[in-house]
Structure formats: C-alpha cells, structure tokens
Amino acid sequence: MSRQPPDALHALLALHAEVDRKTGKLELLHAERLVCRRGCSDCCVDDISVFEVEAQRIRANHTQLLATQPPHAPRACAFLDAAGACRIYDDRPYVCRTQGLPLRWFDEDERGARTEWRDICPLNERDDEPLESPHPDACWTIGGAESSLAHLQQTLDGSRRRTRLRDLFGSES
C-alpha cells in the first residue's frame, strides 16, 4: 500500500482541525443539550466507511492496534473498546467529529426545489427546544467538509474510494 504524501496528510490534519474548531463552538453553544461523553457510543454504528485518505491516517497512527487487537463486536464501531470509548479518538474520521450535534443538510427534488433537513442524536433531543428552532448557524451543515474530503481524496489518487472502518483491522499497513 502506498504511503500518504505529506501534503495530503497536512491537508487532512488542517481539515480535521478546522472541523474540531467549528464543532467545539457548537458543543459550547449546545452544552446543556448534549449528553455525549466518553463512553457514549449510541452514534458509533458499524459499517461506516471513510475516504481512503482518512483510512490511511488511522493505519499510520494505529498500526499496533490494528495488528494486535480485535475489532469491537459487529453492530458497533470496530474502534470502540469494551467500555464504549473510542480507541482512535485523536485520529477519528470526520464523520465521528460531528456526531451528536444538531445536523442540517439540503436535498433537491427533480424540479430543483431545496428542502432543509435536520437531525440530532435522540439522546440530545429536547422537548423544550425542537431541532427546527435553533438558528441555522447553530447547526453543523453537512456538505462543505464532505466536499473538501472528496476533493482531497480525488487529489490523492484520482478516486473517490472509501474504506469500511472494520476492514482496517488485519489489513496491511
């Protein structure tokens, strides 16, 4: 397997840092609403795939774990430990960095009409503040970071290749 070029790793680290900066602000804004803590893993489901550029970061920084430890049992993320904590937290992929937050995205129908959708982990749902009520800036808008990741992957190897997190276990580094 080819090693990730330093510029691709630098771009990925910068993207993750920017996502962390923005999600950190949202976490503070929604502190009373969010019950997510170390070991809360309801959003950490199985069969998540990431762009290969993120998979390479995990392989590079967790070779020992991937070579010697088993994945978590199916149905939950392969990288959870027995207590439900993430074993690769500092190197977790983009999708994991936004979980738990109020999310919003747009879909277009065949006529080009845009519909806004919102979602949040059910554990963070509140009756006194419906998910529709926060200002759009108080939600993580899906689209921009995903596009940046797709572009980074395309630049890295000309593909949009994705890798299942569970498949990283036992793979060659």
NUVEX-311057 format. One line per field, with one value per atom (N, C-alpha, C): chain; residue number from 1; y, z, x; atom name; residue in one letter. Coordinates in pm, whole numbers, padded with zeros to 5 digits. Layout:
! NUVEX-311057
ch = A  ...
i = NUM  ...
north = Y  ...
up = Z  ...
east = X  ...
at = CA  ...
aa = a  ...
//
This chain:
! NUVEX-311057
ch = A  A  A  A  A  A  A  A  A  A  A  A  A  A  A  A  A  A  A  A  A  A  A  A  A  A  A  A  A  A  A  A  A  A  A  A  A  A  A  A  A  A  A  A  A  A  A  A  A  A  A  A  A  A  A  A  A  A  A  A  A  A  A  A  A  A  A  A  A  A  A  A  A  A  A  A  A  A  A  A  A  A  A  A  A  A  A  A  A  A  A  A  A  A  A  A  A  A  A  A  A  A  A  A  A  A  A  A  A  A  A  A  A  A  A  A  A  A  A  A  A  A  A  A  A  A  A  A  A  A  A  A  A  A  A  A  A  A  A  A  A  A  A  A  A  A  A  A  A  A  A  A  A  A  A  A  A  A  A  A  A  A  A  A  A  A  A  A  A  A  A  A  A  A  A  A  A  A  A  A  A  A  A  A  A  A  A  A  A  A  A  A  A  A  A  A  A  A  A  A  A  A  A  A  A  A  A  A  A  A  A  A  A  A  A  A  A  A  A  A  A  A  A  A  A  A  A  A  A  A  A  A  A  A  A  A  A  A  A  A  A  A  A  A  A  A  A  A  A  A  A  A  A  A  A  A  A  A  A  A  A  A  A  A  A  A  A  A  A  A  A  A  A  A  A  A  A  A  A  A  A  A  A  A  A  A  A  A  A  A  A  A  A  A  A  A  A  A  A  A  A  A  A  A  A  A  A  A  A  A  A  A  A  A  A  A  A  A  A  A  A  A  A  A  A  A  A  A  A  A  A  A  A  A  A  A  A  A  A  A  A  A  A  A  A  A  A  A  A  A  A  A  A  A  A  A  A  A  A  A  A  A  A  A  A  A  A  A  A  A  A  A  A  A  A  A  A  A  A  A  A  A  A  A  A  A  A  A  A  A  A  A  A  A  A  A  A  A  A  A  A  A  A  A  A  A  A  A  A  A  A  A  A  A  A  A  A  A  A  A  A  A  A  A  A  A  A  A  A  A  A  A  A  A  A  A  A  A  A  A  A  A  A  A  A  A  A  A  A  A  A  A  A  A  A  A  A  A  A  A  A  A  A  A  A  A  A  A  A  A  A  A  A  A  A  A  A  A  A  A  A  A  A  A  A  A  A  A  A  A  A  A  A  A  A  A  A  A  A  A  A  A  A  A  A  A  A  A  A  A  A  A  A  A  A  A  A  A  A
i = 1  1  1  2  2  2  3  3  3  4  4  4  5  5  5  6  6  6  7  7  7  8  8  8  9  9  9  10  10  10  11  11  11  12  12  12  13  13  13  14  14  14  15  15  15  16  16  16  17  17  17  18  18  18  19  19  19  20  20  20  21  21  21  22  22  22  23  23  23  24  24  24  25  25  25  26  26  26  27  27  27  28  28  28  29  29  29  30  30  30  31  31  31  32  32  32  33  33  33  34  34  34  35  35  35  36  36  36  37  37  37  38  38  38  39  39  39  40  40  40  41  41  41  42  42  42  43  43  43  44  44  44  45  45  45  46  46  46  47  47  47  48  48  48  49  49  49  50  50  50  51  51  51  52  52  52  53  53  53  54  54  54  55  55  55  56  56  56  57  57  57  58  58  58  59  59  59  60  60  60  61  61  61  62  62  62  63  63  63  64  64  64  65  65  65  66  66  66  67  67  67  68  68  68  69  69  69  70  70  70  71  71  71  72  72  72  73  73  73  74  74  74  75  75  75  76  76  76  77  77  77  78  78  78  79  79  79  80  80  80  81  81  81  82  82  82  83  83  83  84  84  84  85  85  85  86  86  86  87  87  87  88  88  88  89  89  89  90  90  90  91  91  91  92  92  92  93  93  93  94  94  94  95  95  95  96  96  96  97  97  97  98  98  98  99  99  99  100  100  100  101  101  101  102  102  102  103  103  103  104  104  104  105  105  105  106  106  106  107  107  107  108  108  108  109  109  109  110  110  110  111  111  111  112  112  112  113  113  113  114  114  114  115  115  115  116  116  116  117  117  117  118  118  118  119  119  119  120  120  120  121  121  121  122  122  122  123  123  123  124  124  124  125  125  125  126  126  126  127  127  127  128  128  128  129  129  129  130  130  130  131  131  131  132  132  132  133  133  133  134  134  134  135  135  135  136  136  136  137  137  137  138  138  138  139  139  139  140  140  140  141  141  141  142  142  142  143  143  143  144  144  144  145  145  145  146  146  146  147  147  147  148  148  148  149  149  149  150  150  150  151  151  151  152  152  152  153  153  153  154  154  154  155  155  155  156  156  156  157  157  157  158  158  158  159  159  159  160  160  160  161  161  161  162  162  162  163  163  163  164  164  164  165  165  165  166  166  166  167  167  167  168  168  168  169  169  169  170  170  170  171  171  171  172  172  172  173  173  173
north = -00117  00000  00124  00225  00346  00431  00503  00593  00723  00787  00912  01023  01100  01211  01312  01374  01470  01583  01631  01739  01693  01567  01513  01500  01451  01440  01578  01673  01810  01868  01848  01898  01830  01700  01627  01676  01693  01743  01882  01967  02102  02097  02009  01995  01947  01843  01794  01901  01981  02087  02194  02227  02326  02272  02145  02083  02085  02050  02050  02190  02290  02429  02467  02437  02474  02389  02261  02177  02212  02254  02297  02413  02507  02621  02574  02480  02427  02347  02272  02197  02291  02403  02502  02562  02596  02655  02562  02431  02332  02250  02302  02226  02169  02244  02195  02083  02080  01982  01851  01860  01743  01656  01531  01435  01347  01373  01294  01309  01198  01195  01072  01062  00945  00820  00726  00602  00602  00721  00726  00688  00580  00530  00494  00552  00521  00558  00661  00702  00623  00546  00474  00338  00343  00224  00156  00035  -00044  -00004  -00051  -00032  00112  00195  00329  00318  00392  00396  00539  00549  00678  00682  00803  00813  00752  00696  00628  00719  00848  00941  00939  00925  00915  00777  00674  00538  00530  00598  00598  00664  00769  00833  00735  00663  00566  00455  00402  00296  00343  00464  00516  00537  00577  00612  00502  00392  00285  00146  00134  00005  -00106  -00078  -00179  -00226  -00131  -00164  -00250  -00209  -00280  -00419  -00435  -00564  -00661  -00610  -00699  -00704  -00608  -00604  -00642  -00706  -00737  -00616  -00611  -00505  -00530  -00426  -00441  -00533  -00599  -00689  -00615  -00685  -00621  -00552  -00458  -00369  -00237  -00235  -00110  -00084  00038  00074  -00019  -00062  -00154  -00095  00037  00102  00131  00086  00104  00002  00042  -00054  -00115  -00199  -00270  -00174  -00057  00042  00139  00119  00206  00333  00341  00459  00434  00540  00531  00509  00407  00375  00459  00534  00617  00763  00808  00935  01052  01068  01181  01172  01054  01032  00989  01006  00964  01039  00977  01041  01156  01229  01346  01314  01208  01178  01166  01115  01098  01231  01328  01458  01544  01508  01588  01518  01394  01318  01381  01373  01425  01567  01643  01783  01791  01904  01926  01935  01852  01848  01902  01967  02013  01989  01963  01943  01974  01980  02015  01906  01880  01791  01871  01836  01897  01793  01833  01741  01756  01682  01682  01817  01904  02038  02141  02098  02189  02260  02224  02285  02225  02312  02267  02252  02143  02117  02104  02175  02164  02051  01968  01860  01882  01836  01843  01712  01681  01559  01581  01500  01501  01364  01327  01202  01208  01103  01105  01134  01100  01129  01279  01356  01501  01579  01509  01572  01636  01753  01822  01867  01841  01883  02034  02101  02246  02326  02261  02329  02233  02235  02146  02174  02073  02084  02189  02219  02318  02460  02482  02618  02683  02611  02682  02748  02862  02932  02837  02847  02758  02758  02871  02876  02797  02756  02677  02528  02492  02353  02328  02203  02165  02139  02217  02199  02100  01992  01887  01931  01906  01935  01987  02094  02158  02070  02017  01932  01804  01748  01627  01654  01769  01806  01823  01885  01902  01767  01675  01540  01468  01478  01413  01471  01603  01667  01622  01615  01568  01425  01340  01202  01196  01274  01279  01324  01423  01472  01367  01291  01191  01080  01023  00909  00904  01013  01018  00942  00896  00817  00881  00821  00856  00735  00654  00527  00547  00460  00460  00324  00323  00202  00189  00069  00044  00042  00107  00110  -00030  -00118  -00255  -00326  -00292  -00357  -00316  -00214  -00173  -00274  -00350  -00450  -00565  -00599  -00709  -00671  -00542  -00501  -00466  -00473  -00442  -00291  -00248  -00104  -00056
up = 00000  00000  00000  -00074  -00081  00044  00077  00191  00148  00243  00215  00198  00088  00071  00185  00225  00336  00314  00190  00166  00184  00150  00172  00321  00397  00541  00603  00559  00611  00584  00463  00428  00512  00534  00617  00761  00816  00953  00966  00865  00867  00861  00778  00768  00901  00960  01089  01197  01196  01295  01278  01154  01128  01171  01142  01186  01339  01405  01552  01609  01545  01591  01581  01468  01448  01534  01545  01628  01775  01814  01953  01990  01900  01924  01937  01851  01859  01987  02030  02155  02274  02275  02382  02376  02257  02239  02286  02264  02297  02421  02506  02621  02707  02726  02810  02742  02612  02535  02516  02499  02462  02583  02572  02678  02638  02521  02471  02564  02606  02693  02656  02709  02686  02723  02633  02656  02599  02566  02498  02354  02310  02176  02094  02127  02053  01905  01872  01733  01663  01738  01685  01630  01511  01450  01358  01322  01234  01089  01005  00860  00814  00895  00850  00758  00649  00559  00555  00527  00520  00391  00347  00232  00269  00171  00192  00257  00230  00289  00443  00496  00641  00691  00612  00649  00660  00571  00576  00704  00749  00874  00990  00993  01100  01093  00974  00959  01008  00969  01002  01152  01221  01363  01459  01406  01493  01442  01395  01340  01444  01565  01672  01703  01721  01749  01638  01514  01401  01384  01420  01402  01517  01637  01754  01828  01806  01881  01790  01845  01763  01751  01645  01637  01739  01774  01860  01787  01862  01803  01701  01599  01499  01561  01488  01521  01579  01641  01692  01617  01622  01554  01596  01501  01525  01619  01631  01712  01856  01896  02036  02124  02247  02343  02422  02517  02593  02671  02706  02781  02690  02558  02465  02431  02464  02431  02301  02230  02102  02124  02057  02070  01978  01887  01795  01800  01915  01926  01859  01883  01825  01673  01618  01474  01413  01486  01436  01308  01222  01095  01113  01006  01005  01058  01009  01044  01196  01263  01408  01482  01417  01480  01488  01415  01414  01480  01520  01578  01707  01728  01849  01832  01744  01722  01640  01649  01557  01415  01326  01188  01096  00988  00886  00750  00653  00515  00423  00295  00195  00090  00044  -00069  -00175  -00299  -00409  -00475  -00507  -00579  -00729  -00808  -00953  -01017  -00950  -01001  -00953  -00869  -00820  -00691  -00633  -00506  -00393  -00308  -00197  -00070  00001  00130  00234  00344  00455  00547  00588  00682  00803  00918  01041  01116  01191  01271  01390  01491  01609  01675  01748  01822  01914  01919  02004  02151  02196  02335  02360  02254  02267  02228  02200  02165  02290  02272  02386  02347  02437  02411  02415  02499  02515  02404  02322  02209  02090  02008  01893  01801  01733  01646  01537  01502  01398  01447  01578  01630  01632  01651  01652  01518  01525  01405  01322  01190  01106  01144  01190  01231  01359  01427  01550  01520  01392  01349  01264  01261  01168  01034  00933  00799  00722  00684  00609  00465  00411  00270  00245  00312  00286  00318  00439  00479  00396  00366  00284  00144  00089  -00042  -00036  00070  00087  00098  00172  00183  00049  -00023  -00154  -00249  -00245  -00330  -00289  -00160  -00112  -00157  -00148  -00193  -00343  -00417  -00563  -00598  -00526  -00549  -00513  -00409  -00362  -00464  -00516  -00607  -00724  -00746  -00860  -00842  -00719  -00696  -00589  -00567  -00455  -00363  -00360  -00287  -00139  -00086  00056  00115  00245  00316  00440  00462  00585  00702  00813  00930  00978  00979  01026  00941  00813  00723  00749  00830  00861  00950  01026  01115  01031  01058  00986  00848  00808  00677  00687  00575  00573  00580  00656  00667  00554
east = 00083  00000  00087  00048  00128  00110  00214  00210  00142  00080  00012  00115  00108  00202  00188  00299  00294  00193  00178  00083  -00061  -00092  -00226  -00253  -00155  -00171  -00187  -00107  -00118  -00256  -00307  -00441  -00548  -00535  -00632  -00628  -00508  -00495  -00554  -00532  -00589  -00741  -00795  -00940  -00999  -00939  -00986  -00977  -00869  -00854  -00963  -00994  -01100  -01236  -01263  -01388  -01394  -01284  -01281  -01305  -01249  -01268  -01416  -01476  -01617  -01710  -01684  -01772  -01754  -01633  -01610  -01701  -01717  -01806  -01951  -01991  -02127  -02149  -02047  -02057  -02077  -02007  -02026  -02166  -02210  -02343  -02453  -02435  -02537  -02501  -02417  -02367  -02479  -02586  -02696  -02774  -02769  -02846  -02769  -02638  -02558  -02527  -02560  -02529  -02411  -02355  -02242  -02122  -02069  -01950  -01869  -01750  -01665  -01745  -01750  -01824  -01964  -02017  -02147  -02121  -02179  -02146  -02270  -02384  -02505  -02494  -02416  -02398  -02288  -02214  -02097  -02141  -02196  -02253  -02152  -02183  -02098  -02120  -02032  -02039  -02022  -01958  -01924  -01804  -01808  -01693  -01641  -01512  -01445  -01364  -01332  -01243  -01109  -01043  -00916  -00812  -00818  -00722  -00734  -00855  -00872  -00832  -00860  -00819  -00667  -00597  -00451  -00399  -00466  -00425  -00440  -00549  -00571  -00467  -00444  -00342  -00205  -00167  -00034  -00016  -00121  -00109  -00153  -00206  -00257  -00219  -00096  -00052  -00058  -00016  -00015  -00157  -00246  -00386  -00445  -00426  -00484  -00425  -00298  -00231  -00255  -00280  -00283  -00416  -00503  -00629  -00746  -00845  -00963  -01054  -01132  -01232  -01343  -01414  -01532  -01630  -01715  -01814  -01900  -01949  -02035  -02156  -02208  -02320  -02274  -02156  -02099  -01969  -01923  -01799  -01686  -01608  -01497  -01393  -01388  -01284  -01325  -01442  -01482  -01410  -01377  -01323  -01439  -01409  -01513  -01604  -01551  -01631  -01706  -01695  -01765  -01690  -01562  -01480  -01405  -01375  -01306  -01156  -01103  -00961  -00873  -00933  -00855  -00902  -00949  -01019  -00945  -00818  -00745  -00737  -00747  -00737  -00870  -00979  -01110  -01144  -01221  -01256  -01355  -01370  -01458  -01598  -01659  -01797  -01814  -01714  -01720  -01704  -01645  -01620  -01746  -01851  -01973  -02091  -02074  -02185  -02234  -02364  -02426  -02476  -02413  -02452  -02580  -02651  -02762  -02705  -02753  -02706  -02813  -02770  -02865  -02804  -02890  -02846  -02962  -02932  -03032  -03040  -03161  -03186  -03261  -03237  -03311  -03399  -03521  -03608  -03585  -03660  -03640  -03669  -03743  -03772  -03669  -03574  -03472  -03509  -03625  -03666  -03581  -03526  -03442  -03525  -03498  -03563  -03454  -03470  -03375  -03420  -03324  -03349  -03261  -03307  -03227  -03239  -03135  -03134  -03041  -03061  -02975  -02986  -02884  -02891  -03013  -03094  -03213  -03181  -03062  -03025  -03013  -02992  -02975  -03100  -03207  -03334  -03394  -03455  -03518  -03658  -03754  -03891  -03906  -03827  -03842  -03774  -03691  -03628  -03623  -03729  -03730  -03611  -03566  -03450  -03468  -03591  -03618  -03595  -03592  -03586  -03447  -03336  -03208  -03178  -03111  -03067  -02981  -02986  -02904  -02755  -02703  -02562  -02535  -02641  -02626  -02629  -02625  -02624  -02500  -02456  -02349  -02413  -02373  -02428  -02343  -02407  -02340  -02322  -02204  -02179  -02039  -02001  -01873  -01753  -01750  -01637  -01633  -01749  -01754  -01698  -01732  -01678  -01527  -01479  -01334  -01264  -01323  -01265  -01266  -01375  -01383  -01278  -01261  -01160  -01019  -00994  -00864  -00838  -00938  -00923  -00898  -00972  -00955  -00814  -00762  -00627  -00523  -00550  -00455  -00433  -00541  -00522  -00621  -00693  -00784  -00913  -00940  -01061  -01148  -01260  -01349  -01361  -01253  -01252  -01278  -01362  -01394  -01358  -01333  -01293  -01379  -01432  -01507  -01409  -01445  -01357  -01324  -01422  -01399  -01294  -01286  -01191  -01047  -01024  -00888  -00817  -00892  -00832  -00778  -00653  -00590  -00541  -00561  -00512  -00364  -00296  -00154  -00135  -00036  -00009  00077
at = N  CA  C  N  CA  C  N  CA  C  N  CA  C  N  CA  C  N  CA  C  N  CA  C  N  CA  C  N  CA  C  N  CA  C  N  CA  C  N  CA  C  N  CA  C  N  CA  C  N  CA  C  N  CA  C  N  CA  C  N  CA  C  N  CA  C  N  CA  C  N  CA  C  N  CA  C  N  CA  C  N  CA  C  N  CA  C  N  CA  C  N  CA  C  N  CA  C  N  CA  C  N  CA  C  N  CA  C  N  CA  C  N  CA  C  N  CA  C  N  CA  C  N  CA  C  N  CA  C  N  CA  C  N  CA  C  N  CA  C  N  CA  C  N  CA  C  N  CA  C  N  CA  C  N  CA  C  N  CA  C  N  CA  C  N  CA  C  N  CA  C  N  CA  C  N  CA  C  N  CA  C  N  CA  C  N  CA  C  N  CA  C  N  CA  C  N  CA  C  N  CA  C  N  CA  C  N  CA  C  N  CA  C  N  CA  C  N  CA  C  N  CA  C  N  CA  C  N  CA  C  N  CA  C  N  CA  C  N  CA  C  N  CA  C  N  CA  C  N  CA  C  N  CA  C  N  CA  C  N  CA  C  N  CA  C  N  CA  C  N  CA  C  N  CA  C  N  CA  C  N  CA  C  N  CA  C  N  CA  C  N  CA  C  N  CA  C  N  CA  C  N  CA  C  N  CA  C  N  CA  C  N  CA  C  N  CA  C  N  CA  C  N  CA  C  N  CA  C  N  CA  C  N  CA  C  N  CA  C  N  CA  C  N  CA  C  N  CA  C  N  CA  C  N  CA  C  N  CA  C  N  CA  C  N  CA  C  N  CA  C  N  CA  C  N  CA  C  N  CA  C  N  CA  C  N  CA  C  N  CA  C  N  CA  C  N  CA  C  N  CA  C  N  CA  C  N  CA  C  N  CA  C  N  CA  C  N  CA  C  N  CA  C  N  CA  C  N  CA  C  N  CA  C  N  CA  C  N  CA  C  N  CA  C  N  CA  C  N  CA  C  N  CA  C  N  CA  C  N  CA  C  N  CA  C  N  CA  C  N  CA  C  N  CA  C  N  CA  C  N  CA  C  N  CA  C  N  CA  C  N  CA  C  N  CA  C  N  CA  C  N  CA  C  N  CA  C  N  CA  C  N  CA  C  N  CA  C  N  CA  C  N  CA  C  N  CA  C  N  CA  C  N  CA  C  N  CA  C  N  CA  C  N  CA  C  N  CA  C  N  CA  C  N  CA  C  N  CA  C  N  CA  C  N  CA  C  N  CA  C  N  CA  C  N  CA  C  N  CA  C  N  CA  C  N  CA  C  N  CA  C  N  CA  C  N  CA  C  N  CA  C  N  CA  C
aa = m  m  m  s  s  s  r  r  r  q  q  q  p  p  p  p  p  p  d  d  d  a  a  a  l  l  l  h  h  h  a  a  a  l  l  l  l  l  l  a  a  a  l  l  l  h  h  h  a  a  a  e  e  e  v  v  v  d  d  d  r  r  r  k  k  k  t  t  t  g  g  g  k  k  k  l  l  l  e  e  e  l  l  l  l  l  l  h  h  h  a  a  a  e  e  e  r  r  r  l  l  l  v  v  v  c  c  c  r  r  r  r  r  r  g  g  g  c  c  c  s  s  s  d  d  d  c  c  c  c  c  c  v  v  v  d  d  d  d  d  d  i  i  i  s  s  s  v  v  v  f  f  f  e  e  e  v  v  v  e  e  e  a  a  a  q  q  q  r  r  r  i  i  i  r  r  r  a  a  a  n  n  n  h  h  h  t  t  t  q  q  q  l  l  l  l  l  l  a  a  a  t  t  t  q  q  q  p  p  p  p  p  p  h  h  h  a  a  a  p  p  p  r  r  r  a  a  a  c  c  c  a  a  a  f  f  f  l  l  l  d  d  d  a  a  a  a  a  a  g  g  g  a  a  a  c  c  c  r  r  r  i  i  i  y  y  y  d  d  d  d  d  d  r  r  r  p  p  p  y  y  y  v  v  v  c  c  c  r  r  r  t  t  t  q  q  q  g  g  g  l  l  l  p  p  p  l  l  l  r  r  r  w  w  w  f  f  f  d  d  d  e  e  e  d  d  d  e  e  e  r  r  r  g  g  g  a  a  a  r  r  r  t  t  t  e  e  e  w  w  w  r  r  r  d  d  d  i  i  i  c  c  c  p  p  p  l  l  l  n  n  n  e  e  e  r  r  r  d  d  d  d  d  d  e  e  e  p  p  p  l  l  l  e  e  e  s  s  s  p  p  p  h  h  h  p  p  p  d  d  d  a  a  a  c  c  c  w  w  w  t  t  t  i  i  i  g  g  g  g  g  g  a  a  a  e  e  e  s  s  s  s  s  s  l  l  l  a  a  a  h  h  h  l  l  l  q  q  q  q  q  q  t  t  t  l  l  l  d  d  d  g  g  g  s  s  s  r  r  r  r  r  r  r  r  r  t  t  t  r  r  r  l  l  l  r  r  r  d  d  d  l  l  l  f  f  f  g  g  g  s  s  s  e  e  e  s  s  s
//
